[in-house]
Amino acid sequence: MINIRRVEAYDIPAMTAARLAYLTEMQGERPQAYLQELQQNLQFYFLQAMQEGSFFALLAEKEGKVVSYGGMVLKKIPGDLNQSSYLEGDILNMYTLPEYRRQGISSMILQQLLTEAKIMGITKVALHCSKDGEPLYRKFGFEDPVYPYLELVIGKDKV
């Protein structure tokens, strides 16, 4: 039996650890000093964003153990000629412990995230995904963006 519930403040350290595990899987190992700094910054971000209502997350428990997470960052976007304003969501922090993958748990979390997004009036949801996760998101109707998507990473060695 899987229980899905909202992440509370006391869940933030465990959710942060799951995000660090996800990032390590996607981007590789990093020095311990950097990981400690990132951990602190993530915990601060999650707590502050949850308190101000710009982020919410769900977790899945199986037999009392937290096995999966999913979160959404909320963004207010200025309107256009079709609608006076928009509320959009960016899904992040989708992570399931490796031994619990391929059991439909991420689908359950994603379904609940999308249900809550609809209730909140969110008009568009976007995400970055791994190749392994892409089939799940496509199954839920996620498509390539209508407009070309470009990004510029601005760092110390950039303009």
URFEN-V464445 format. One record per residue. N is the residue number from 1. PHI is phi in degrees with one decimal (NA if undefined). Layout:
BEGIN
N/PHI + N/PHI
END
This chain:
BEGIN
1/NA + 2/-106.2 + 3/-112.2 + 4/-111.1 + 5/-147.4 + 6/-69.8 + 7/-73.4 + 8/-106.7 + 9/-55.6 + 10/-70.5 + 11/-87.3 + 12/-59.2 + 13/-58.8 + 14/-69.0 + 15/-65.0 + 16/-62.8 + 17/-61.3 + 18/-66.2 + 19/-63.8 + 20/-63.2 + 21/-63.6 + 22/-60.3 + 23/-61.8 + 24/-65.4 + 25/-61.0 + 26/-81.8 + 27/-117.9 + 28/92.4 + 29/-67.4 + 30/-134.0 + 31/-59.8 + 32/-58.1 + 33/-61.5 + 34/-66.7 + 35/-61.6 + 36/-66.1 + 37/-64.2 + 38/-62.3 + 39/-57.5 + 40/-62.9 + 41/-65.7 + 42/-64.5 + 43/-61.1 + 44/-62.9 + 45/-59.1 + 46/-58.8 + 47/-62.7 + 48/-63.6 + 49/-67.0 + 50/-66.7 + 51/-65.1 + 52/-87.6 + 53/82.7 + 54/-99.1 + 55/-154.8 + 56/-140.0 + 57/-143.4 + 58/-122.9 + 59/-134.7 + 60/-116.7 + 61/-113.5 + 62/-129.4 + 63/52.8 + 64/81.8 + 65/-106.6 + 66/-75.2 + 67/-119.6 + 68/-159.1 + 69/-137.1 + 70/-158.3 + 71/-136.1 + 72/-141.6 + 73/-90.9 + 74/-100.0 + 75/-131.7 + 76/-88.1 + 77/-118.5 + 78/-62.6 + 79/-75.6 + 80/-141.1 + 81/-74.6 + 82/-95.3 + 83/-155.0 + 84/-73.0 + 85/-161.2 + 86/-132.6 + 87/-120.3 + 88/-117.9 + 89/-127.0 + 90/-114.8 + 91/-79.2 + 92/-150.2 + 93/68.6 + 94/-73.7 + 95/-153.1 + 96/-122.9 + 97/-53.6 + 98/-50.9 + 99/-73.3 + 100/-112.0 + 101/-74.5 + 102/65.2 + 103/-119.7 + 104/84.6 + 105/-69.4 + 106/-62.4 + 107/-60.9 + 108/-64.7 + 109/-65.2 + 110/-60.4 + 111/-58.7 + 112/-69.2 + 113/-59.4 + 114/-68.9 + 115/-62.6 + 116/-65.5 + 117/-60.6 + 118/-63.0 + 119/-60.7 + 120/-78.4 + 121/87.7 + 122/-69.4 + 123/-101.0 + 124/-150.3 + 125/-125.4 + 126/-128.3 + 127/-164.5 + 128/-102.0 + 129/-139.9 + 130/-79.8 + 131/-60.7 + 132/-65.2 + 133/-85.1 + 134/-55.8 + 135/-58.4 + 136/-60.5 + 137/-67.4 + 138/-63.3 + 139/-59.9 + 140/-86.7 + 141/101.3 + 142/-66.7 + 143/-129.7 + 144/-62.6 + 145/-61.7 + 146/-66.8 + 147/-93.9 + 148/-57.2 + 149/-112.1 + 150/-125.5 + 151/-144.1 + 152/-128.8 + 153/-89.5 + 154/-100.5 + 155/-130.6 + 156/-61.5 + 157/-96.2 + 158/-104.4 + 159/-57.4
END
